[in-house]
Every structure is written in C-alpha cells, then in structure tokens.
Amino acid sequence: MPRNKYPEITEARILDTATRLFLEKGWEQTTVQDIVDELGDITRGAFYHHFKSKDEIIDAVTTRVFMGNNPFEAVEKMTGLNGLEKVKYILKFSLKRDDTLELGQIATSVLTSPICIGKQVLDSVNSLAPYFAQYIAEGVADGSIHVEDPQYTAETLLLLLNIWLSPMIFPSSKSEYLRKYEQLKIMFENIGLPLFDDDLHDCFVDLHDKFHTA
C-alpha cells in the first residue's frame, strides 16, 4: 500500500466521521469499526495509525470542537482587560458559544465511561487550569483578584464548574442548579475571586435550560 502523503487529511476525515457518529449514536454505541465502515476507504490498521484507541479519538474530537473557537486566543486579542475581566470573558465566551450544545451532547455520550470522566478531570487540571492560573495571577498583580494561590484557585474553579456544576454530569432542577451556583459564588467571593456576576448567572441559567430542552 502506498504511503499516505496527506495524513492530516485522513485524520480530519476520521474526526469528522467520529464526531457525526458520536452525536448520532453516542460514544458508547459507536465502535472503531463503525467509523472505519462509514469512511469506506481506510482499514482498521490505518485508523490505529492515527488514533490508538476510541478513548483517544474522543479526546481529539472534543479538543477540536473546543479549540475551533478558542476563547484563549480571543481574549489575547483584546486590550485593556484586567485579570478578573479576562477570566470572566473566557467563561462567558465558552458558555455563550454556538457549539456549546454540540460539545455537551458529545460529553454526555461518554458519561457512562469512568475512564472518560477521569480524563475530563485531568484535562481540567492539566490543560485548562494553567491558562486560568495565568489570568488569576494577573488579577492578583493588578488588584482585581485577591486569592492566595492562583494555581490551586484555577484548579478548584474548573473542577467545580466542569464536574460539580455540569448539568450533563449532575442533572438537577433549575432551583437546585441555582442553589449550587450561589454556593460557588459565595465560596469564591470569600477567597478573593469575585467572579460570579449577574451576566454569568444568566449564562449558566441558559446552559441549564439548553440541556433540559435539547
């Protein structure tokens, strides 16, 4: 078989197909063979040349969807924001993005996999927290934030938002969800991160409503 001269094209096609199947069938019900059959012109061996497992491809799918409209790149292009405003902007950007529902549907399809939930926890700490820690540290320097440890604050914030407050992982009524939101607001205000304003409140309400009407 001739060597593939354009591996990035094949990888993109695999991701396109996997994304569609995950949304249509769910992660648990989609097999590697399903993806190979849907593509029609690659073998399982070719698939595993690009992705070692189905767990790896779900990581790649969610990363591509999220980074396709990268909030960190967006905030870096803005001027005049202090550290607190940068953190707020990223959260609001992420919550208001048009593909939030698609990301959530993909995430929901993997919730039966402890491995994938564990990866979500690690991704929050290892991949996202450093960005937030940078902006929190900027806020400490400019006086808009008053926390003792930016890194641990960032990790705690993301774990609570992405896991505990997630309407996909912990479904709840709107009243229960808003009680959890208010609890986070009080907690982070008391440690010096006054993040949760009325606009962010409305963003989380919209997020809850999206996943309970989809």
C-alpha angles and dihedrals in degrees: 000000000000117000114262106252093194108043092160090062092052091047091051091050091050091051093047091051094043092050092052093047093046089054094045101040106013128248096272094052095046116087131194087247090056090056092046092048092048092052091048099194106064132069129229087254090056090049092053089049087068102030125026095205146353088261089059094050093052087054090051093046095051093043092051094048092048098043093044085080099028114197092194092057089047095053092047089059091057123087133207098031120133121217096269092049090051092054091047092048094052093049094047091044090052094046095046098044116122094237096052090107092050091050090048094049091052091047092048091054092061099045092101089063114084088195092059093045088052090051090051089055092049092046090053091053102035105033108026105027095067090060092049092044089056093054093042089053089051088052091052089051095048095042099245092109128040107190124138099224120026095190097052091041090054093048093048092047094052096044091052094044098042097040114016098036095037111120088205096055098035109026112199143158117275092252092052091046092052091049088056090048091052090049090055091046092055094044096052095041088055093054093046105267107113093185106135109084131160093272092053089046090057091048092055092046089053090049091053091048093049093057094044095050099038 
